[in-house]
């Protein structure tokens, strides 16, 4: 899956991932390859993901934002 996380400061991450966990306003949720298309609002918390080729999980703390998932492309805008 291609993950792109954008903030007002610029692109924080862009690359291939195995999975991503989001702090949704209706609760946390995970996204794996071939996830159904969706748009979701995000609340304060952390986006956690594992980049392809890396064993450790990475994390970006956020205050709010939204994610669009379509065709294994995850586009995230955060504050």
C-alpha positions as CSV (number, residue, x, y, z in Angstrom):
1,X,0.0,0.0,0.0
2,X,1.2,3.5,-0.7
3,X,0.9,5.8,2.3
4,X,1.3,9.6,2.0
5,X,1.0,11.7,5.2
6,X,0.8,15.5,4.6
7,X,0.8,18.3,7.1
8,X,0.9,22.1,6.7
9,X,4.7,21.7,7.1
10,X,4.9,19.4,4.1
11,X,5.1,15.7,3.4
12,X,5.9,13.8,6.6
13,X,6.0,10.3,5.0
14,X,5.6,8.8,1.6
15,X,6.2,5.2,0.9
16,X,5.1,1.6,0.8
17,X,3.6,0.1,4.0
18,X,2.5,-3.3,5.2
19,X,-0.3,-2.0,7.5
20,X,-1.4,1.3,9.0
21,X,-3.4,2.0,12.2
22,X,-5.4,5.2,12.5
23,X,-7.0,7.0,15.5
24,X,-10.5,7.5,13.9
25,X,-13.2,9.6,15.5
26,X,-15.3,6.5,15.9
27,X,-12.4,4.5,17.3
28,X,-9.1,3.2,16.1
29,X,-9.0,1.1,13.0
30,X,-6.4,-0.8,10.9
31,X,-5.9,-0.8,7.2
32,X,-4.4,-3.8,5.4
33,X,-3.8,-4.3,1.6
34,X,-7.0,-4.4,-0.5
35,X,-9.0,-2.5,2.0
36,X,-12.4,-1.2,0.8
37,X,-12.5,2.4,-0.3
38,X,-13.4,4.9,2.5
39,X,-12.9,8.4,3.9
40,X,-12.6,8.8,7.7
41,X,-12.1,11.7,10.1
42,X,-9.1,11.3,12.5
43,X,-8.8,12.6,16.1
44,X,-5.8,13.2,18.4
45,X,-3.6,10.2,18.7
46,X,-1.0,8.4,16.6
47,X,-0.8,7.0,13.1
48,X,1.2,3.8,13.4
49,X,2.6,2.0,10.3
50,X,5.2,-0.5,9.2
51,X,7.2,0.6,6.2
52,X,8.1,-2.2,3.7
53,X,11.5,-3.7,4.5
54,X,11.6,-2.4,8.1
55,X,10.8,-4.5,11.2
56,X,10.0,-1.7,13.6
57,X,6.7,0.1,13.7
58,X,6.8,3.8,13.2
59,X,4.5,6.5,14.6
60,X,3.4,10.0,13.9
61,X,1.4,11.9,16.5
62,X,-1.5,14.0,15.2
63,X,-4.2,16.4,16.5
64,X,-6.8,15.9,13.8
65,X,-7.2,15.2,10.1
66,X,-8.7,12.8,7.6
67,X,-7.7,9.8,5.4
68,X,-8.9,8.7,2.0
69,X,-8.4,5.0,1.1
70,X,-8.8,4.0,-2.5
71,X,-7.0,1.3,-4.6
72,X,-4.3,0.7,-2.0
73,X,-3.4,4.4,-1.8
74,X,-3.8,6.0,1.6
75,X,-3.8,9.8,1.4
76,X,-3.7,11.4,4.9
77,X,-4.0,15.2,5.7
78,X,-3.2,16.1,9.3
79,X,-2.8,19.1,11.5
